[in-house]
């Protein structure tokens, strides 16, 4: 078996397959786990059960798009390429597809936390995986009311949360400023406090089980010779395998087309973060802002400020002003000034399908695992379970029909 793509999802799939006795080669074009798997917010976001595009955002869309540092930006140079995907995304805002996608995400997320708990125990990830909850806070009276309504709606559909009025919120998270009027506490969520260390640990486990890794291997082509033979070409080499897993995230579209002929509606959402290394211990659990549309995650290396969505494809240069803009967003939310010394910036690519659902599927001897949008970490262990079950011809933990590669 060859797993193409060494992000967290590809690594976890390779690890599960290798443990099941399947000789597995993991190919990664850079370093294993150094893309979006390393730079994301680290949030196991089981509370996020709605599609990426919500009809309620349409009225505020023009304002957001006119703000170059706002939570949503489209690089106008990329607009012609984005339009076909964007039209499909808008079509999925209609009530019937929106509800169907919502129900599917809910089922995925309900299975995700038990999967993470099992994986955490199986691979001894306790130092890095914390299932201690997260907060969604509001600082305007109007948004506070929206927050309460959102919490009530989620409780009604089984997404546990507790509304904390200001006094209780500040007791739970004393670092927050008095400007924060209340919040929702989601107990069934978690976060990763050291993505690098966890990835390194998993990679070591994979290699100790006999798995092989080749980094800095840029795949140029995937060619399906027969139902029992696939050629993977890159770096002047050709590898042949009976089966492959395609787990290349935002870079999956041309490879999937080569293998299936499908022109999938996959786009990249460019996400940014700013890491503040001298802010260790400021928060104990992730805090998201309903008003400011970003998240603060406490990690061993400091406080990570992350979020926003930028559509600009895979080739246009990053606009690091978007990373620096997290500072004026975060500062008013906290009681004490932030220490921005030695801060580091990052930009990476989130792979998003037009229906907000991943592709997790098998067609003959090809397995597909990509397109997880903002929920790559959340669904990583579950995706590894599903792909392993499909390979071993076992029943997957959930119904995979909604994630079929031919659903478009």
C-alpha positions as CSV (number, residue, x, y, z in Angstrom):
1,X,0.0,0.0,0.0
2,X,1.2,3.5,-0.8
3,X,-0.3,6.5,1.0
4,X,0.2,9.7,-1.0
5,X,0.2,12.6,1.4
6,X,1.8,12.9,4.8
7,X,-0.5,15.3,6.6
8,X,-2.1,14.2,9.8
9,X,-4.9,12.3,8.0
10,X,-2.4,10.4,5.7
11,X,-0.1,9.7,8.6
12,X,-2.9,8.3,10.7
13,X,-4.2,6.1,7.8
14,X,-0.7,4.8,7.2
15,X,-0.3,4.0,10.9
16,X,-3.6,2.1,11.2
17,X,-2.8,0.1,8.0
18,X,0.7,-0.7,9.1
19,X,-0.6,-1.9,12.5
20,X,-3.1,-4.1,10.7
21,X,-0.2,-5.9,9.0
22,X,-0.3,-4.0,5.6
23,X,3.1,-3.0,4.4
24,X,2.7,0.7,3.9
25,X,4.9,3.4,2.2
26,X,4.1,7.0,3.1
27,X,5.1,9.6,0.5
28,X,5.2,13.3,1.4
29,X,6.2,16.2,-0.9
30,X,7.8,18.2,2.0
31,X,8.1,17.0,5.7
32,X,5.5,14.8,7.2
33,X,2.8,16.9,9.1
34,X,4.3,20.3,8.2
35,X,1.4,21.7,6.1
36,X,-2.1,22.5,7.4
37,X,-1.7,19.7,9.9
38,X,0.9,21.7,11.7
39,X,-0.4,25.3,11.3
40,X,-4.1,24.9,12.1
41,X,-5.9,26.0,15.2
42,X,-5.5,22.6,16.9
43,X,-9.2,22.5,17.8
44,X,-11.2,19.2,17.9
45,X,-14.3,21.1,16.9
46,X,-17.2,18.6,17.3
47,X,-19.6,21.5,18.0
48,X,-19.3,22.7,14.4
49,X,-22.1,20.8,12.7
50,X,-23.2,23.3,10.0
51,X,-21.9,23.7,6.5
52,X,-19.2,26.2,5.6
53,X,-21.6,28.5,3.8
54,X,-24.6,29.6,5.9
55,X,-27.5,31.6,4.3
56,X,-27.4,34.0,7.3
57,X,-24.0,35.3,6.2
58,X,-25.3,36.5,2.8
59,X,-26.5,39.9,4.1
60,X,-23.1,40.7,5.7
61,X,-21.1,39.3,2.7
62,X,-20.5,42.6,0.9
63,X,-19.2,44.3,4.0
64,X,-16.8,41.4,4.7
65,X,-15.5,41.3,1.2
66,X,-14.8,45.0,1.2
67,X,-12.5,44.6,4.2
68,X,-9.1,43.2,3.1
69,X,-8.4,42.1,6.6
70,X,-11.9,40.8,7.4
71,X,-12.9,37.2,8.2
72,X,-13.6,36.5,4.6
73,X,-11.6,37.6,1.6
74,X,-11.5,36.8,-2.1
75,X,-8.4,37.7,-4.0
76,X,-10.0,39.2,-7.1
77,X,-7.3,37.8,-9.4
78,X,-8.6,34.3,-8.5
79,X,-12.3,35.1,-8.9
80,X,-12.7,33.6,-12.4
81,X,-11.3,30.3,-11.2
82,X,-13.3,30.3,-8.0
83,X,-16.7,31.0,-9.6
84,X,-17.7,27.4,-10.7
85,X,-17.0,26.2,-7.1
86,X,-18.7,29.2,-5.6
87,X,-21.9,28.7,-7.5
88,X,-22.1,25.1,-6.3
89,X,-21.4,26.3,-2.7
90,X,-24.3,28.8,-3.0
91,X,-26.6,26.1,-4.3
92,X,-25.9,24.1,-1.2
93,X,-27.3,26.9,0.9
94,X,-30.8,25.9,-0.2
95,X,-32.8,24.5,2.6
96,X,-32.8,20.8,1.5
97,X,-29.1,20.4,0.8
98,X,-28.2,22.6,3.7
99,X,-30.2,20.4,6.1
100,X,-28.8,17.2,4.6
101,X,-25.2,18.4,4.9
102,X,-25.9,19.5,8.5
103,X,-27.2,16.1,9.5
104,X,-24.3,14.4,7.9
105,X,-21.7,16.6,9.7
106,X,-23.6,16.0,12.9
107,X,-23.2,12.3,12.5
108,X,-19.5,12.7,11.6
109,X,-18.9,14.8,14.7
110,X,-20.8,12.5,17.0
111,X,-18.5,9.7,16.0
112,X,-15.3,11.9,16.0
113,X,-14.9,12.3,19.7
114,X,-15.1,8.6,20.7
115,X,-12.7,7.9,17.8
116,X,-10.3,10.5,19.2
117,X,-10.5,9.1,22.7
118,X,-9.8,5.6,21.4
119,X,-6.9,6.8,19.2
120,X,-5.5,8.8,22.1
121,X,-5.4,5.8,24.3
122,X,-4.2,3.4,21.6
123,X,-1.2,5.5,20.7
124,X,-0.5,7.1,24.0
125,X,-1.3,10.7,23.0
126,X,-2.3,11.9,26.5
127,X,0.5,14.5,26.7
128,X,-0.8,16.4,23.7
129,X,-4.5,15.7,23.3
130,X,-6.7,17.5,25.8
131,X,-10.5,16.9,25.8
132,X,-11.3,19.7,28.2
133,X,-13.8,21.7,26.3
134,X,-13.8,25.1,24.5
135,X,-15.6,28.4,24.6
136,X,-17.5,30.5,22.1
137,X,-17.9,34.1,23.5
138,X,-19.8,37.2,22.6
139,X,-19.1,40.9,23.4
140,X,-22.1,42.7,21.9
141,X,-25.6,42.5,23.4
142,X,-27.1,41.6,20.1
143,X,-24.6,38.8,19.5
144,X,-25.0,37.6,23.1
145,X,-28.7,36.9,22.3
146,X,-27.7,35.1,19.1
147,X,-25.2,33.1,21.1
148,X,-27.9,32.0,23.6
149,X,-30.2,31.0,20.8
150,X,-27.4,29.1,19.1
151,X,-26.7,27.2,22.3
152,X,-30.3,26.3,22.9
153,X,-30.7,25.1,19.3
154,X,-27.5,22.9,19.6
155,X,-28.7,21.5,22.9
156,X,-32.0,20.5,21.3
157,X,-30.1,18.4,18.7
158,X,-27.8,16.8,21.2
159,X,-24.7,19.1,20.9
160,X,-24.1,19.6,24.6
161,X,-23.2,23.1,25.7
162,X,-23.7,25.4,28.7
163,X,-24.4,29.1,28.6
164,X,-22.1,31.1,30.9
165,X,-23.2,34.6,31.8
166,X,-20.4,37.1,32.3
167,X,-19.5,36.3,35.9
168,X,-19.4,32.5,35.2
169,X,-17.5,33.1,32.0
170,X,-14.8,35.2,33.7
171,X,-14.5,32.6,36.5
172,X,-14.0,29.9,33.9
173,X,-11.5,31.9,31.9
174,X,-10.1,34.8,34.1
175,X,-7.8,36.1,31.4
176,X,-10.8,37.4,29.4
177,X,-11.7,41.1,29.7
178,X,-14.9,42.5,31.0
179,X,-15.9,43.2,27.4
180,X,-16.9,39.6,27.0
181,X,-20.5,39.4,28.1
182,X,-21.0,35.7,28.0
183,X,-20.1,32.4,26.3
184,X,-21.0,28.9,25.5
185,X,-19.0,26.1,27.1
186,X,-18.7,23.0,24.9
187,X,-17.5,20.1,27.1
188,X,-17.2,17.6,24.3
189,X,-14.5,19.4,22.4
190,X,-10.7,19.4,22.7
191,X,-7.5,20.7,21.4
192,X,-3.9,19.6,20.6
193,X,-1.3,21.4,22.7
194,X,1.7,20.4,20.6
195,X,1.0,19.4,17.0
196,X,4.7,18.9,16.2
197,X,5.4,16.6,19.0
198,X,2.2,14.5,18.4
199,X,3.0,14.1,14.7
200,X,6.6,13.2,15.5
201,X,5.4,10.6,18.0
202,X,2.9,9.1,15.5
203,X,5.6,9.0,12.7
204,X,8.0,7.2,15.1
205,X,5.3,4.6,15.9
206,X,4.7,4.1,12.2
207,X,8.4,3.5,11.5
208,X,8.8,1.2,14.5
209,X,6.0,-1.0,13.2
210,X,7.9,-1.3,9.9
211,X,6.3,1.5,7.9
212,X,8.5,3.3,5.3
213,X,8.5,7.1,4.8
214,X,9.9,9.1,2.0
215,X,9.9,12.9,2.5
216,X,10.5,15.6,-0.1
217,X,9.0,13.3,-2.7
218,X,6.8,15.3,-5.0
219,X,4.4,13.1,-6.9
220,X,4.1,14.0,-10.5
221,X,1.6,11.5,-11.7
222,X,-0.7,8.7,-10.5
223,X,-1.6,6.1,-13.2
224,X,-4.0,3.3,-12.7
225,X,-2.6,0.4,-14.8
226,X,-5.1,-2.3,-13.7
227,X,-7.5,-3.0,-10.8
228,X,-4.4,-4.5,-9.1
229,X,-1.6,-2.1,-10.1
230,X,-1.0,1.6,-9.7
231,X,2.1,3.5,-10.7
232,X,3.2,6.5,-8.6
233,X,5.8,8.7,-10.4
234,X,8.0,11.4,-8.9
235,X,11.5,12.5,-8.2
236,X,12.7,10.5,-11.2
237,X,11.3,7.3,-9.6
238,X,8.4,5.0,-10.2
239,X,6.7,3.0,-7.4
240,X,4.2,0.3,-8.1
241,X,1.6,-0.8,-5.6
242,X,-1.6,-2.9,-5.6
243,X,-3.4,-0.1,-3.8
244,X,-3.0,3.6,-2.9
245,X,-4.6,6.1,-0.6
246,X,-4.9,9.7,-1.9
247,X,-4.7,12.0,1.1
248,X,-3.1,15.1,-0.4
249,X,-5.6,17.7,1.0
250,X,-6.0,20.8,-1.1
251,X,-3.7,19.4,-3.7
252,X,-5.9,16.4,-4.4
253,X,-8.0,17.6,-7.3
254,X,-5.7,16.8,-10.3
255,X,-4.7,13.5,-8.8
256,X,-8.3,12.5,-8.3
257,X,-9.1,13.5,-11.8
258,X,-6.3,11.4,-13.2
259,X,-7.6,8.4,-11.3
260,X,-11.3,8.8,-11.7
261,X,-11.9,11.3,-14.5
262,X,-14.0,13.4,-12.1
263,X,-13.4,17.2,-12.0
264,X,-14.3,17.5,-8.3
265,X,-15.5,20.8,-6.8
266,X,-12.6,21.1,-4.4
267,X,-11.2,24.5,-3.4
268,X,-8.6,25.7,-1.0
269,X,-9.4,28.1,1.9
270,X,-6.2,29.8,2.8
271,X,-6.0,30.1,6.6
272,X,-3.6,32.1,8.7
273,X,-2.2,32.0,12.2
274,X,0.0,34.1,14.5
275,X,1.9,32.3,17.2
276,X,2.8,34.2,20.4
277,X,5.5,32.3,22.1
278,X,5.6,34.4,25.3
279,X,1.9,33.9,26.0
280,X,2.0,30.4,27.5
281,X,-0.6,29.8,30.1
282,X,-2.8,32.8,29.2
283,X,-5.7,30.5,28.4
284,X,-6.4,26.9,29.4
285,X,-8.9,26.0,26.6
286,X,-9.6,27.4,23.1
287,X,-11.7,30.5,23.0
288,X,-13.5,31.6,19.8
289,X,-15.2,34.9,19.3
290,X,-18.6,35.1,17.7
291,X,-18.1,38.8,16.9
292,X,-14.5,38.7,15.7
293,X,-14.5,35.4,13.9
294,X,-11.3,33.9,15.1
295,X,-9.9,31.5,17.7
296,X,-7.2,31.6,20.4
297,X,-5.8,28.2,21.3
298,X,-3.3,27.6,24.1
299,X,-0.4,25.4,23.1
300,X,2.9,24.4,24.7
301,X,4.7,26.8,22.3
302,X,2.5,29.7,23.2
303,X,-0.9,31.2,22.3
304,X,-2.0,30.5,18.7
305,X,-4.3,33.0,17.1
306,X,-6.0,31.5,14.0
307,X,-8.9,31.6,11.6
308,X,-10.3,33.7,8.8
309,X,-10.9,32.5,5.2
310,X,-9.2,33.7,2.1
311,X,-9.9,32.4,-1.4
312,X,-6.8,32.8,-3.5
313,X,-5.8,29.3,-4.7
314,X,-2.6,27.5,-4.2
315,X,-0.2,29.7,-6.0
316,X,-0.8,33.4,-5.1
317,X,1.5,34.7,-2.4
318,X,0.2,35.0,1.2
319,X,-0.9,38.4,2.6
320,X,0.7,38.2,6.1
321,X,-1.1,41.3,7.1
322,X,-4.0,38.9,7.7
323,X,-1.9,37.1,10.3
324,X,-0.7,40.3,12.0
325,X,-4.4,41.5,12.2
326,X,-5.1,38.8,14.8
327,X,-3.3,41.1,17.4
328,X,-5.8,43.9,17.3
329,X,-8.6,41.3,17.2
330,X,-7.3,39.5,20.3
331,X,-6.1,42.4,22.4
332,X,-9.5,43.9,23.4
333,X,-10.7,40.4,24.5
334,X,-8.0,40.0,27.1
335,X,-7.5,41.6,30.5
336,X,-3.8,42.1,30.1
337,X,-1.8,43.3,27.1
338,X,-0.4,40.7,24.8
339,X,3.3,40.1,24.4
340,X,3.9,40.0,20.7
341,X,7.7,39.6,20.9
342,X,9.1,36.9,18.6
343,X,5.7,36.2,17.1
344,X,5.7,34.0,14.0
345,X,3.3,34.0,11.0
346,X,1.9,31.2,8.9
347,X,-0.4,30.5,6.0
348,X,-1.8,27.2,4.8
349,X,-4.4,25.5,2.7
350,X,-7.7,24.0,3.9
351,X,-9.3,21.6,1.3
352,X,-13.0,22.3,1.0
353,X,-15.6,20.6,-1.1
354,X,-18.5,22.6,-2.4
355,X,-20.9,20.6,-0.1
356,X,-18.6,21.0,3.0
357,X,-18.2,17.2,3.3
358,X,-15.0,15.2,2.8
359,X,-14.3,12.6,0.2
360,X,-13.8,9.3,2.1
361,X,-14.2,6.4,-0.4
362,X,-12.9,3.4,-2.2
363,X,-13.1,2.8,-5.9
364,X,-11.4,-0.5,-6.9
365,X,-7.9,-0.3,-5.5
366,X,-7.9,3.4,-4.9
367,X,-8.8,5.0,-1.6
368,X,-9.6,8.6,-1.1
369,X,-9.4,10.8,2.0
370,X,-9.4,14.5,1.5
371,X,-11.6,17.6,1.5
372,X,-12.2,18.0,5.3
373,X,-12.5,21.8,5.3
374,X,-12.1,23.3,8.8
375,X,-12.5,19.9,10.4
376,X,-9.4,18.0,9.3
377,X,-8.2,17.4,12.8
378,X,-11.7,16.7,14.1
379,X,-12.2,14.0,11.5
380,X,-8.7,12.7,11.2
381,X,-8.9,9.6,13.5
382,X,-12.3,8.7,12.2
383,X,-11.2,8.9,8.6
384,X,-8.3,6.6,9.4
385,X,-10.7,4.1,10.9
386,X,-13.0,4.3,7.8
387,X,-10.2,3.8,5.3
388,X,-8.7,0.9,7.2
389,X,-12.1,-0.8,7.5
390,X,-12.7,-0.3,3.8
391,X,-9.3,-1.9,3.0
392,X,-9.9,-4.8,5.3
393,X,-13.5,-5.2,3.9
394,X,-15.0,-4.6,7.2
395,X,-18.0,-2.4,8.1
396,X,-16.9,1.2,8.6
397,X,-17.9,2.9,11.8
398,X,-20.5,5.1,10.0
399,X,-22.3,5.1,6.7
400,X,-19.9,6.4,4.0
401,X,-22.3,7.0,1.2
402,X,-22.5,10.8,1.8
403,X,-18.7,10.9,1.2
404,X,-18.6,9.1,-2.1
405,X,-16.3,10.5,-4.7
406,X,-18.9,10.2,-7.4
407,X,-21.6,12.1,-5.5
408,X,-21.2,15.2,-7.7
